[in-house]
Amino acid sequence: MPVLVITGTNTEVGKTVTTAAVAAAALAAGRSVAVLKAAQTGVRPDERGDADEVARL
């Protein structure tokens, strides 16, 4: 099972959108996909986070 890590050195540089695009392309190619956001700061428990945004996109 290959693992792809998407990382960036700042906020608001496109990591979430890139992750969603790569995941969508893999799904379209018939691959199984799991997206994991290991840690996220600055989001209240009742707010949607980046993993939710990837699923939405």
PDB file of N, CA, C and O in Angstrom:
ATOM      1  N   MET A   1       0.849  -1.161   0.000  1.00  0.00           N
ATOM      2  CA  MET A   1       0.000   0.000   0.000  1.00  0.00           C
ATOM      3  C   MET A   1       0.904   1.237   0.000  1.00  0.00           C
ATOM      4  O   MET A   1       1.614   1.475   0.978  1.00  0.00           O
ATOM      5  N   PRO A   2       0.891   2.017  -1.066  1.00  0.00           N
ATOM      6  CA  PRO A   2       1.697   3.234  -1.105  1.00  0.00           C
ATOM      7  C   PRO A   2       1.116   4.314  -0.192  1.00  0.00           C
ATOM      8  O   PRO A   2      -0.094   4.396   0.018  1.00  0.00           O
ATOM      9  N   VAL A   3       1.999   5.118   0.329  1.00  0.00           N
ATOM     10  CA  VAL A   3       1.612   6.240   1.177  1.00  0.00           C
ATOM     11  C   VAL A   3       2.152   7.517   0.543  1.00  0.00           C
ATOM     12  O   VAL A   3       3.321   7.584   0.163  1.00  0.00           O
ATOM     13  N   LEU A   4       1.311   8.506   0.435  1.00  0.00           N
ATOM     14  CA  LEU A   4       1.705   9.808  -0.094  1.00  0.00           C
ATOM     15  C   LEU A   4       1.497  10.829   1.006  1.00  0.00           C
ATOM     16  O   LEU A   4       0.413  10.918   1.583  1.00  0.00           O
ATOM     17  N   VAL A   5       2.536  11.603   1.300  1.00  0.00           N
ATOM     18  CA  VAL A   5       2.458  12.638   2.322  1.00  0.00           C
ATOM     19  C   VAL A   5       2.506  13.991   1.628  1.00  0.00           C
ATOM     20  O   VAL A   5       3.415  14.266   0.844  1.00  0.00           O
ATOM     21  N   ILE A   6       1.525  14.831   1.919  1.00  0.00           N
ATOM     22  CA  ILE A   6       1.498  16.189   1.375  1.00  0.00           C
ATOM     23  C   ILE A   6       1.774  17.129   2.541  1.00  0.00           C
ATOM     24  O   ILE A   6       1.068  17.116   3.549  1.00  0.00           O
ATOM     25  N   THR A   7       2.801  17.934   2.388  1.00  0.00           N
ATOM     26  CA  THR A   7       3.209  18.835   3.463  1.00  0.00           C
ATOM     27  C   THR A   7       3.545  20.203   2.904  1.00  0.00           C
ATOM     28  O   THR A   7       3.789  20.350   1.707  1.00  0.00           O
ATOM     29  N   GLY A   8       3.559  21.181   3.752  1.00  0.00           N
ATOM     30  CA  GLY A   8       3.908  22.538   3.354  1.00  0.00           C
ATOM     31  C   GLY A   8       4.523  23.265   4.529  1.00  0.00           C
ATOM     32  O   GLY A   8       4.423  22.810   5.668  1.00  0.00           O
ATOM     33  N   THR A   9       5.153  24.380   4.261  1.00  0.00           N
ATOM     34  CA  THR A   9       5.889  25.082   5.300  1.00  0.00           C
ATOM     35  C   THR A   9       5.153  26.285   5.854  1.00  0.00           C
ATOM     36  O   THR A   9       5.732  27.059   6.617  1.00  0.00           O
ATOM     37  N   ASN A  10       3.899  26.462   5.494  1.00  0.00           N
ATOM     38  CA  ASN A  10       3.156  27.618   5.983  1.00  0.00           C
ATOM     39  C   ASN A  10       1.664  27.302   5.929  1.00  0.00           C
ATOM     40  O   ASN A  10       1.271  26.260   5.405  1.00  0.00           O
ATOM     41  N   THR A  11       0.847  28.177   6.458  1.00  0.00           N
ATOM     42  CA  THR A  11      -0.602  28.028   6.357  1.00  0.00           C
ATOM     43  C   THR A  11      -1.083  28.677   5.068  1.00  0.00           C
ATOM     44  O   THR A  11      -0.421  29.544   4.500  1.00  0.00           O
ATOM     45  N   GLU A  12      -2.253  28.233   4.624  1.00  0.00           N
ATOM     46  CA  GLU A  12      -2.885  28.819   3.430  1.00  0.00           C
ATOM     47  C   GLU A  12      -2.020  28.735   2.178  1.00  0.00           C
ATOM     48  O   GLU A  12      -1.998  29.662   1.368  1.00  0.00           O
ATOM     49  N   VAL A  13      -1.302  27.611   2.020  1.00  0.00           N
ATOM     50  CA  VAL A  13      -0.470  27.434   0.826  1.00  0.00           C
ATOM     51  C   VAL A  13      -1.036  26.396  -0.142  1.00  0.00           C
ATOM     52  O   VAL A  13      -0.440  26.123  -1.185  1.00  0.00           O
ATOM     53  N   GLY A  14      -2.199  25.812   0.209  1.00  0.00           N
ATOM     54  CA  GLY A  14      -2.868  24.908  -0.717  1.00  0.00           C
ATOM     55  C   GLY A  14      -2.759  23.435  -0.393  1.00  0.00           C
ATOM     56  O   GLY A  14      -3.088  22.606  -1.243  1.00  0.00           O
ATOM     57  N   LYS A  15      -2.315  23.071   0.793  1.00  0.00           N
ATOM     58  CA  LYS A  15      -2.168  21.661   1.146  1.00  0.00           C
ATOM     59  C   LYS A  15      -3.498  20.918   1.118  1.00  0.00           C
ATOM     60  O   LYS A  15      -3.578  19.799   0.610  1.00  0.00           O
ATOM     61  N   THR A  16      -4.536  21.536   1.660  1.00  0.00           N
ATOM     62  CA  THR A  16      -5.842  20.879   1.730  1.00  0.00           C
ATOM     63  C   THR A  16      -6.427  20.688   0.335  1.00  0.00           C
ATOM     64  O   THR A  16      -6.934  19.611   0.019  1.00  0.00           O
ATOM     65  N   VAL A  17      -6.362  21.706  -0.490  1.00  0.00           N
ATOM     66  CA  VAL A  17      -6.895  21.608  -1.856  1.00  0.00           C
ATOM     67  C   VAL A  17      -6.088  20.593  -2.665  1.00  0.00           C
ATOM     68  O   VAL A  17      -6.660  19.815  -3.428  1.00  0.00           O
ATOM     69  N   THR A  18      -4.766  20.596  -2.501  1.00  0.00           N
ATOM     70  CA  THR A  18      -3.920  19.627  -3.202  1.00  0.00           C
ATOM     71  C   THR A  18      -4.258  18.216  -2.759  1.00  0.00           C
ATOM     72  O   THR A  18      -4.349  17.306  -3.584  1.00  0.00           O
ATOM     73  N   THR A  19      -4.442  18.032  -1.464  1.00  0.00           N
ATOM     74  CA  THR A  19      -4.809  16.712  -0.946  1.00  0.00           C
ATOM     75  C   THR A  19      -6.126  16.244  -1.546  1.00  0.00           C
ATOM     76  O   THR A  19      -6.247  15.088  -1.950  1.00  0.00           O
ATOM     77  N   ALA A  20      -7.106  17.125  -1.608  1.00  0.00           N
ATOM     78  CA  ALA A  20      -8.406  16.768  -2.181  1.00  0.00           C
ATOM     79  C   ALA A  20      -8.264  16.398  -3.656  1.00  0.00           C
ATOM     80  O   ALA A  20      -8.884  15.439  -4.114  1.00  0.00           O
ATOM     81  N   ALA A  21      -7.460  17.145  -4.398  1.00  0.00           N
ATOM     82  CA  ALA A  21      -7.281  16.866  -5.827  1.00  0.00           C
ATOM     83  C   ALA A  21      -6.585  15.517  -6.044  1.00  0.00           C
ATOM     84  O   ALA A  21      -6.989  14.740  -6.910  1.00  0.00           O
ATOM     85  N   VAL A  22      -5.556  15.247  -5.269  1.00  0.00           N
ATOM     86  CA  VAL A  22      -4.836  13.971  -5.399  1.00  0.00           C
ATOM     87  C   VAL A  22      -5.757  12.812  -5.014  1.00  0.00           C
ATOM     88  O   VAL A  22      -5.772  11.780  -5.685  1.00  0.00           O
ATOM     89  N   ALA A  23      -6.518  12.982  -3.943  1.00  0.00           N
ATOM     90  CA  ALA A  23      -7.446  11.935  -3.516  1.00  0.00           C
ATOM     91  C   ALA A  23      -8.515  11.682  -4.577  1.00  0.00           C
ATOM     92  O   ALA A  23      -8.850  10.532  -4.862  1.00  0.00           O
ATOM     93  N   ALA A  24      -9.050  12.755  -5.162  1.00  0.00           N
ATOM     94  CA  ALA A  24     -10.067  12.600  -6.215  1.00  0.00           C
ATOM     95  C   ALA A  24      -9.497  11.889  -7.432  1.00  0.00           C
ATOM     96  O   ALA A  24     -10.162  11.038  -8.023  1.00  0.00           O
ATOM     97  N   ALA A  25      -8.285  12.227  -7.807  1.00  0.00           N
ATOM     98  CA  ALA A  25      -7.650  11.570  -8.961  1.00  0.00           C
ATOM     99  C   ALA A  25      -7.416  10.089  -8.668  1.00  0.00           C
ATOM    100  O   ALA A  25      -7.624   9.245  -9.539  1.00  0.00           O
ATOM    101  N   ALA A  26      -6.990   9.775  -7.461  1.00  0.00           N
ATOM    102  CA  ALA A  26      -6.775   8.371  -7.108  1.00  0.00           C
ATOM    103  C   ALA A  26      -8.087   7.600  -7.103  1.00  0.00           C
ATOM    104  O   ALA A  26      -8.146   6.470  -7.588  1.00  0.00           O
ATOM    105  N   LEU A  27      -9.139   8.202  -6.559  1.00  0.00           N
ATOM    106  CA  LEU A  27     -10.452   7.544  -6.581  1.00  0.00           C
ATOM    107  C   LEU A  27     -10.943   7.325  -8.003  1.00  0.00           C
ATOM    108  O   LEU A  27     -11.499   6.273  -8.317  1.00  0.00           O
ATOM    109  N   ALA A  28     -10.739   8.319  -8.864  1.00  0.00           N
ATOM    110  CA  ALA A  28     -11.163   8.196 -10.264  1.00  0.00           C
ATOM    111  C   ALA A  28     -10.402   7.087 -10.981  1.00  0.00           C
ATOM    112  O   ALA A  28     -10.903   6.494 -11.936  1.00  0.00           O
ATOM    113  N   ALA A  29      -9.194   6.815 -10.513  1.00  0.00           N
ATOM    114  CA  ALA A  29      -8.379   5.749 -11.112  1.00  0.00           C
ATOM    115  C   ALA A  29      -8.676   4.386 -10.481  1.00  0.00           C
ATOM    116  O   ALA A  29      -8.021   3.394 -10.801  1.00  0.00           O
ATOM    117  N   GLY A  30      -9.659   4.342  -9.590  1.00  0.00           N
ATOM    118  CA  GLY A  30     -10.063   3.076  -8.996  1.00  0.00           C
ATOM    119  C   GLY A  30      -9.271   2.682  -7.760  1.00  0.00           C
ATOM    120  O   GLY A  30      -9.381   1.546  -7.299  1.00  0.00           O
ATOM    121  N   ARG A  31      -8.477   3.593  -7.216  1.00  0.00           N
ATOM    122  CA  ARG A  31      -7.694   3.297  -6.020  1.00  0.00           C
ATOM    123  C   ARG A  31      -8.542   3.520  -4.774  1.00  0.00           C
ATOM    124  O   ARG A  31      -9.508   4.284  -4.801  1.00  0.00           O
ATOM    125  N   SER A  32      -8.186   2.864  -3.704  1.00  0.00           N
ATOM    126  CA  SER A  32      -8.823   3.169  -2.428  1.00  0.00           C
ATOM    127  C   SER A  32      -8.023   4.290  -1.770  1.00  0.00           C
ATOM    128  O   SER A  32      -6.800   4.352  -1.899  1.00  0.00           O
ATOM    129  N   VAL A  33      -8.720   5.167  -1.071  1.00  0.00           N
ATOM    130  CA  VAL A  33      -8.090   6.359  -0.519  1.00  0.00           C
ATOM    131  C   VAL A  33      -8.516   6.552   0.927  1.00  0.00           C
ATOM    132  O   VAL A  33      -9.682   6.373   1.279  1.00  0.00           O
ATOM    133  N   ALA A  34      -7.557   6.918   1.750  1.00  0.00           N
ATOM    134  CA  ALA A  34      -7.832   7.348   3.128  1.00  0.00           C
ATOM    135  C   ALA A  34      -7.040   8.617   3.353  1.00  0.00           C
ATOM    136  O   ALA A  34      -5.846   8.667   3.059  1.00  0.00           O
ATOM    137  N   VAL A  35      -7.688   9.635   3.866  1.00  0.00           N
ATOM    138  CA  VAL A  35      -7.025  10.899   4.160  1.00  0.00           C
ATOM    139  C   VAL A  35      -6.950  11.042   5.674  1.00  0.00           C
ATOM    140  O   VAL A  35      -7.950  10.878   6.374  1.00  0.00           O
ATOM    141  N   LEU A  36      -5.762  11.348   6.170  1.00  0.00           N
ATOM    142  CA  LEU A  36      -5.557  11.508   7.603  1.00  0.00           C
ATOM    143  C   LEU A  36      -4.943  12.874   7.869  1.00  0.00           C
ATOM    144  O   LEU A  36      -3.896  13.213   7.318  1.00  0.00           O
ATOM    145  N   LYS A  37      -5.590  13.638   8.699  1.00  0.00           N
ATOM    146  CA  LYS A  37      -5.038  14.904   9.182  1.00  0.00           C
ATOM    147  C   LYS A  37      -4.566  14.602  10.592  1.00  0.00           C
ATOM    148  O   LYS A  37      -5.372  14.530  11.520  1.00  0.00           O
ATOM    149  N   ALA A  38      -3.257  14.424  10.757  1.00  0.00           N
ATOM    150  CA  ALA A  38      -2.713  13.956  12.038  1.00  0.00           C
ATOM    151  C   ALA A  38      -2.925  14.956  13.168  1.00  0.00           C
ATOM    152  O   ALA A  38      -3.176  14.566  14.308  1.00  0.00           O
ATOM    153  N   ALA A  39      -2.825  16.231  12.857  1.00  0.00           N
ATOM    154  CA  ALA A  39      -3.016  17.263  13.883  1.00  0.00           C
ATOM    155  C   ALA A  39      -3.468  18.546  13.216  1.00  0.00           C
ATOM    156  O   ALA A  39      -3.072  18.857  12.092  1.00  0.00           O
ATOM    157  N   GLN A  40      -4.299  19.279  13.924  1.00  0.00           N
ATOM    158  CA  GLN A  40      -4.749  20.575  13.422  1.00  0.00           C
ATOM    159  C   GLN A  40      -4.991  21.481  14.607  1.00  0.00           C
ATOM    160  O   GLN A  40      -5.626  21.084  15.584  1.00  0.00           O
ATOM    161  N   THR A  41      -4.484  22.702  14.520  1.00  0.00           N
ATOM    162  CA  THR A  41      -4.680  23.664  15.599  1.00  0.00           C
ATOM    163  C   THR A  41      -5.577  24.791  15.121  1.00  0.00           C
ATOM    164  O   THR A  41      -5.770  24.983  13.920  1.00  0.00           O
ATOM    165  N   GLY A  42      -6.117  25.522  16.061  1.00  0.00           N
ATOM    166  CA  GLY A  42      -6.908  26.692  15.727  1.00  0.00           C
ATOM    167  C   GLY A  42      -8.336  26.415  15.321  1.00  0.00           C
ATOM    168  O   GLY A  42      -9.003  27.295  14.775  1.00  0.00           O
ATOM    169  N   VAL A  43      -8.828  25.199  15.577  1.00  0.00           N
ATOM    170  CA  VAL A  43     -10.201  24.840  15.222  1.00  0.00           C
ATOM    171  C   VAL A  43     -10.918  24.400  16.497  1.00  0.00           C
ATOM    172  O   VAL A  43     -10.445  23.523  17.221  1.00  0.00           O
ATOM    173  N   ARG A  44     -12.051  25.015  16.754  1.00  0.00           N
ATOM    174  CA  ARG A  44     -12.855  24.616  17.909  1.00  0.00           C
ATOM    175  C   ARG A  44     -13.482  23.243  17.655  1.00  0.00           C
ATOM    176  O   ARG A  44     -13.641  22.842  16.502  1.00  0.00           O
ATOM    177  N   PRO A  45     -13.835  22.531  18.707  1.00  0.00           N
ATOM    178  CA  PRO A  45     -14.436  21.198  18.540  1.00  0.00           C
ATOM    179  C   PRO A  45     -15.701  21.207  17.673  1.00  0.00           C
ATOM    180  O   PRO A  45     -15.999  20.205  17.022  1.00  0.00           O
ATOM    181  N   ASP A  46     -16.446  22.308  17.652  1.00  0.00           N
ATOM    182  CA  ASP A  46     -17.680  22.355  16.868  1.00  0.00           C
ATOM    183  C   ASP A  46     -17.456  22.863  15.449  1.00  0.00           C
ATOM    184  O   ASP A  46     -18.417  22.967  14.686  1.00  0.00           O
ATOM    185  N   GLU A  47     -16.224  23.180  15.072  1.00  0.00           N
ATOM    186  CA  GLU A  47     -15.913  23.661  13.720  1.00  0.00           C
ATOM    187  C   GLU A  47     -15.480  22.508  12.823  1.00  0.00           C
ATOM    188  O   GLU A  47     -14.920  21.509  13.275  1.00  0.00           O
ATOM    189  N   ARG A  48     -15.759  22.683  11.543  1.00  0.00           N
ATOM    190  CA  ARG A  48     -15.278  21.709  10.559  1.00  0.00           C
ATOM    191  C   ARG A  48     -13.797  21.965  10.312  1.00  0.00           C
ATOM    192  O   ARG A  48     -13.365  23.114  10.222  1.00  0.00           O
ATOM    193  N   GLY A  49     -13.034  20.906  10.204  1.00  0.00           N
ATOM    194  CA  GLY A  49     -11.588  21.022  10.005  1.00  0.00           C
ATOM    195  C   GLY A  49     -11.184  20.714   8.583  1.00  0.00           C
ATOM    196  O   GLY A  49     -12.029  20.574   7.699  1.00  0.00           O
ATOM    197  N   ASP A  50      -9.879  20.610   8.368  1.00  0.00           N
ATOM    198  CA  ASP A  50      -9.353  20.365   7.033  1.00  0.00           C
ATOM    199  C   ASP A  50      -9.775  19.013   6.460  1.00  0.00           C
ATOM    200  O   ASP A  50     -10.031  18.906   5.261  1.00  0.00           O
ATOM    201  N   ALA A  51      -9.850  17.988   7.296  1.00  0.00           N
ATOM    202  CA  ALA A  51     -10.280  16.681   6.792  1.00  0.00           C
ATOM    203  C   ALA A  51     -11.718  16.747   6.270  1.00  0.00           C
ATOM    204  O   ALA A  51     -12.049  16.104   5.274  1.00  0.00           O
ATOM    205  N   ASP A  52     -12.560  17.515   6.934  1.00  0.00           N
ATOM    206  CA  ASP A  52     -13.927  17.723   6.450  1.00  0.00           C
ATOM    207  C   ASP A  52     -13.928  18.459   5.104  1.00  0.00           C
ATOM    208  O   ASP A  52     -14.730  18.160   4.220  1.00  0.00           O
ATOM    209  N   GLU A  53     -13.024  19.416   4.969  1.00  0.00           N
ATOM    210  CA  GLU A  53     -12.930  20.170   3.719  1.00  0.00           C
ATOM    211  C   GLU A  53     -12.463  19.291   2.563  1.00  0.00           C
ATOM    212  O   GLU A  53     -12.943  19.429   1.438  1.00  0.00           O
ATOM    213  N   VAL A  54     -11.518  18.382   2.845  1.00  0.00           N
ATOM    214  CA  VAL A  54     -11.069  17.438   1.805  1.00  0.00           C
ATOM    215  C   VAL A  54     -12.249  16.586   1.349  1.00  0.00           C
ATOM    216  O   VAL A  54     -12.450  16.390   0.151  1.00  0.00           O
ATOM    217  N   ALA A  55     -13.019  16.086   2.293  1.00  0.00           N
ATOM    218  CA  ALA A  55     -14.189  15.259   1.938  1.00  0.00           C
ATOM    219  C   ALA A  55     -15.196  16.070   1.124  1.00  0.00           C
ATOM    220  O   ALA A  55     -15.777  15.557   0.167  1.00  0.00           O
ATOM    221  N   ARG A  56     -15.402  17.317   1.495  1.00  0.00           N
ATOM    222  CA  ARG A  56     -16.349  18.174   0.754  1.00  0.00           C
ATOM    223  C   ARG A  56     -15.883  18.407  -0.673  1.00  0.00           C
ATOM    224  O   ARG A  56     -16.672  18.333  -1.615  1.00  0.00           O
ATOM    225  N   LEU A  57     -14.591  18.689  -0.825  1.00  0.00           N
ATOM    226  CA  LEU A  57     -14.058  18.970  -2.170  1.00  0.00           C
ATOM    227  C   LEU A  57     -14.076  17.719  -3.027  1.00  0.00           C
ATOM    228  O   LEU A  57     -13.666  17.759  -4.187  1.00  0.00           O
TER     229      LEU A  57
END
